[in-house]
Structures are given as C-alpha cells and as structure tokens.
Amino acid sequence: MSDALWRLAWALPMVLAIGVASVLVLRRWVVPHRQGEATGRLRVLESLPLSDDTRLYVIDVDRRPLLLVESSREITLQDVAAAAGAGMRHGPATGRAWIQRPWGVGR
C-alpha cells in the first residue's frame, strides 16, 4: 500500500504541473472568441430604406467603408471616400488669375 502512495505522491503533482503549463501555453497562443465581436471581414455599419424596393447600406470590408445601394433592379457598390469627394469642387471656379493660379484653374 505504501508503494502505491509513494507513486501518487510524485505523479499527482507532476500531472498538475503539466496541466498548468499546457493551459499557460495555450492561453498565450490561442485567442479566445468574443461573442459580441464580428469575426468576419464584412460588417454592416448602417442601413437606410430609401423606398419600398430600394435600400442603402454602409458596409465595412477589411476596414474600408463602402456604399451599397440595393434595389429590385440593380445593386451598386461605391467607395465612400470616392462618393464623398466626387461632388466637391477644388478651388474657385471664377475670379482673378492670381486667385485661380494656386489651384490650377485655367491652365
């Protein structure tokens, strides 16, 4: 009986030490899954109904915002930065030459 107790006296702490070491190693390299966080590369940031058959979405694909317009006839996808800057005018449209020159108007 004492032989069995002697085996348990050194085996049990060794098994516990190996278990604790494996848990610490796994915690270092394995990232836990968070339930509230999206894991995919695509996220829907906002959604807006424009009419009965047309809906506007602002989506995020790999941290790049895109504008998606979905209707019953077609789907249009556009970069948000390009959509925001498309209607902007750079520099004055009319005026004196010394005002127009820095913006390259009239060249």
ROKENU-555328 format. One record per atom (N, C-alpha, C): residue in three letters; x, y, z. Coordinates in steps of 0.2 Angstrom, whole numbers, padded with zeros to 4 digits, always signed. Each point is the difference from the previous one (the first is absolute). Layout:
BEGIN
alaXYZ...
// end
This chain:
BEGIN
met+0004-0006+0000met-0004+0006+0000met+0004+0006+0000ser+0006+0000+0004ser+0004+0006+0000ser+0003+0001-0007asp+0001-0005-0004asp+0003+0001-0006asp-0004+0004-0005ala-0007-0002+0000ala-0005+0004-0004ala+0000+0007+0003leu+0000+0001+0006leu+0000+0007+0003leu+0006+0004-0003trp+0006-0003+0000trp+0006+0003-0002trp+0000+0002-0007arg-0003-0004-0004arg-0001+0001-0008arg-0005+0006+0000leu-0005+0000+0003leu-0005+0006+0000leu+0003+0007+0003ala+0005-0001+0004ala+0003+0006+0003ala+0004+0004-0005trp+0003-0003-0004trp+0004+0003-0005trp-0004+0001-0007ala-0005-0005-0002ala-0003+0001-0006ala-0005+0005+0000leu-0004+0001+0005leu-0005+0005+0000leu+0002+0007+0000pro+0005+0002+0003pro+0003+0007-0001pro+0003+0001-0007met+0003-0006-0003met+0002+0001-0007met-0005+0001-0005val-0006-0004+0001val-0006+0001-0005val-0003+0007+0001leu+0000+0002+0006leu-0003+0007+0001leu+0005+0005-0003ala+0006+0000+0001ala+0005+0004-0003ala+0000+0000-0008ile-0001-0006-0003ile+0000+0000-0007ile-0007+0003-0002gly-0005-0001+0003gly-0007+0003-0002gly+0001+0008+0001val+0002+0002+0005val+0001+0008+0001val+0004+0003-0005ala+0006-0004-0002ala+0005+0003-0005ala-0004+0000-0007ser-0004-0006-0002ser-0003+0000-0006ser-0005+0006-0001val-0004+0001+0006val-0005+0005+0000val+0003+0007-0001leu+0006+0001+0003leu+0004+0007-0001leu+0002+0000-0007val+0003-0005-0003val+0002+0000-0007val-0006+0001-0005leu-0005-0003+0001leu-0006+0001-0004leu-0003+0007+0000arg+0000+0003+0006arg-0003+0007+0001arg+0004+0005-0004arg+0007-0002+0000arg+0004+0005-0004arg-0001+0000-0007trp-0001-0006-0003trp-0001+0000-0007trp-0007-0001-0003val-0004-0002+0004val-0007+0000-0003val-0004+0006+0003val-0003+0003-0005val-0004+0006+0001val-0007-0002+0002pro-0003+0002+0005pro-0007-0002+0001pro-0005+0004-0004his-0006-0003-0002his-0005+0002-0004his-0004+0005+0004arg-0001+0006-0002arg-0005+0005+0004arg-0006-0001-0003gln-0006-0001+0003gln-0006-0001-0003gln-0003+0007-0002gly+0001+0006+0002gly-0003+0006-0002gly+0004+0003-0006glu+0005-0003-0002glu+0005+0003-0005glu-0001-0004-0006ala+0000+0004-0006ala-0001-0003-0007ala+0007-0003-0001thr+0000-0007-0003thr+0006-0003-0002thr+0001+0000-0007gly-0005+0002-0004gly+0001+0000-0007gly+0003+0006-0003arg+0002+0001-0006arg+0003+0005-0003arg-0005+0006-0003leu-0007-0002+0001leu-0005+0004-0003leu-0005+0002+0006arg-0001+0006+0001arg-0005+0003+0005arg-0004+0005-0002val-0007-0001+0001val-0005+0006-0002val+0001+0005+0006leu+0002+0006-0002leu+0000+0006+0004leu-0007+0003+0001glu-0003+0001-0005glu-0007+0004+0000glu-0004-0003-0006ser-0006+0001+0001ser-0005-0002-0005ser-0006+0005+0000leu-0002+0002-0006leu-0005+0005-0001leu-0005-0002-0005pro-0006+0000+0001pro-0005-0002-0006pro-0001+0007-0003leu+0001+0000-0007leu-0002+0006-0004leu-0007+0000-0003ser-0002-0006-0002ser-0007-0001-0002ser-0002-0007+0001asp-0006-0002-0003asp-0002-0007+0002asp+0005-0005-0003asp+0003+0001-0006asp+0004-0005-0003asp+0008+0002+0000thr+0001+0006+0003thr+0007+0002+0000thr+0003+0001+0007arg+0006-0003+0002arg+0003+0001+0006arg+0007+0002+0000leu+0002+0004+0004leu+0007+0003+0000leu+0004-0004+0006tyr+0006-0002-0001tyr+0004-0003+0005tyr+0007+0003+0000val+0003+0001+0006val+0007+0002+0001val+0003-0006+0003ile+0005-0003-0004ile+0003-0006+0003ile+0007+0001+0000asp+0003-0004+0004asp+0007+0000+0002asp+0004-0006-0002val+0004+0000-0006val+0003-0006-0002val+0008+0001+0001asp+0003-0004+0005asp+0007+0001+0001asp+0002+0007+0002arg-0005+0003+0004arg+0001+0007+0003arg+0000+0005-0006arg-0003-0001-0005arg-0001+0004-0005arg-0008+0002-0001pro-0002+0005+0001pro-0008+0002+0000pro-0002+0000-0008leu-0005-0004-0001leu-0003+0000-0007leu-0008+0002+0001leu-0002+0003-0006leu-0007+0002+0000leu-0004-0005-0005leu-0005-0003+0002leu-0004-0005-0003leu-0007+0002-0001val-0002+0001-0006val-0007+0001-0002val-0003-0006-0003glu-0005-0003+0003glu-0004-0006-0002glu-0007+0002-0002ser-0002-0002-0006ser-0006+0001-0002ser-0003-0006-0003ser-0006+0000-0002ser-0003-0006-0004ser+0003-0001-0007arg+0003+0005-0003arg+0003+0000-0006arg+0007-0001-0001glu+0004+0003+0005glu+0007+0000+0000glu+0003+0001+0007ile+0007-0002+0000ile+0004+0001+0006ile+0006+0005-0002thr+0001+0005+0004thr+0006+0004-0002thr+0004+0001+0006leu+0007-0001-0001leu+0005+0000+0006leu+0005+0006-0002gln+0001+0004+0005gln+0004+0006-0001gln+0004+0001+0006asp+0007+0002-0001asp+0004+0002+0006asp-0003+0006+0003val+0000+0000+0007val-0003+0006+0003val+0005+0006-0001ala+0006+0000+0000ala+0005+0005-0001ala-0001+0003-0007ala-0001-0004-0005ala-0001+0002-0007ala-0007+0004+0000ala-0005-0003+0003ala-0007+0003+0000ala+0000+0007+0003ala+0004+0000+0006ala+0000+0007+0003ala+0003+0005-0004gly+0006-0002-0003gly+0004+0005-0003gly-0002+0002-0008ala-0005-0004-0002ala-0002+0001-0007ala-0003+0006-0002gly-0004+0002+0005gly-0004+0007-0001gly+0003+0006+0002met+0006-0001+0003met+0004+0006+0003met+0004+0004-0006arg+0000+0006+0000arg+0004+0004-0004arg+0006+0003+0003his+0005-0001-0003his+0007+0002+0003his+0002+0007-0003gly+0000+0005+0004gly+0002+0007-0002gly-0006+0004-0002pro+0001+0006-0002pro-0005+0004-0002pro-0001-0001-0008ala-0006+0000-0002ala-0002-0001-0007ala+0001+0007-0004thr-0001+0005+0003thr+0001+0007-0003thr+0004+0004+0004gly+0002+0006-0003gly+0004+0004+0004gly+0006+0003-0003arg+0004+0003+0003arg+0006+0003-0003arg+0006-0005-0001ala+0004+0001-0005ala+0005-0005-0001ala+0005-0002+0006trp+0001+0005+0004trp+0005-0001+0005trp-0004-0005+0006ile-0006+0000+0000ile-0004-0004+0004ile+0000-0007-0003gln-0001-0001-0006gln-0001-0006-0004gln+0006-0004+0000arg+0006+0003-0001arg+0006-0003-0001arg+0002-0005+0005pro+0000+0001+0007pro+0002-0005+0004pro-0004-0006+0000trp-0006+0000-0002trp-0004-0006-0001trp+0000-0003-0007gly+0004+0003-0004gly+0000-0003-0007gly-0006+0001-0005val-0004+0005+0002val-0006+0001-0004val+0002+0004-0006gly-0002-0001-0006gly+0002+0003-0006gly+0006-0001-0003arg+0003-0006+0002arg+0006-0002-0004arg-0001-0004-0005
// end
